[in-house]
């Protein structure tokens, strides 16, 4: 049987390494996420990083709106933008972000982008 917490922690470490390789920003796992609510999964060493990251790793399924709600709550507590980085087995990493991070959107739409596109958007927002 697969340990869900271990699988999630391994994915958080993987995402931290990938983000460092793409953005040059170091991330550490936020262990407060297990003790209290409204915390992101990864904490950057750069305060200008605009996102509050929620990581999800599952065998299969589809994007769960509850993940978004969790990310929004954590992001609001930190005054950052919500972001869900997720992966299903044998599928590429995907990232859900608010459309309002890209264009003027007051309706709260969510867009789903590739990990590479997310890194591009992040670089653009940070310059």
Phi, psi and omega in degrees: 000140182277133176277111184299321181293319179294320178297317178295318180295319178297321179293321177300317178296319178298314180297318179301317179293317180295318178295321178297317180296322183276323189246345183074017179251133177273145179231147173234152178293138180264101183288346176297339180301333181273341185261329185213160180279174175064038175236144176279170182276328182233136180248124181278158175271005179241115183294344180276355177299123192277352190252149165257115190265129171245124181253137178223134180224119182223161179294320182193181179122209179218170180303132183258120179303334178295330176298317181296315179301318178297316180294319180298316180298316179294318181296318179297321180294335183252001183058047178231178177271141178287151182202127176244117175258121186222160181209138172249153180309137177061023177231154178288160176293137178237159181224128176258128179224163177286138176302329179298345175285344183251318182219172178290113181218116180257002183265358176075029178292154179245138174244147181247120184233164175291163178298320180296317178296320177301316180295321177298313179300318180297315178301317180296319181292330184274353179263000000 
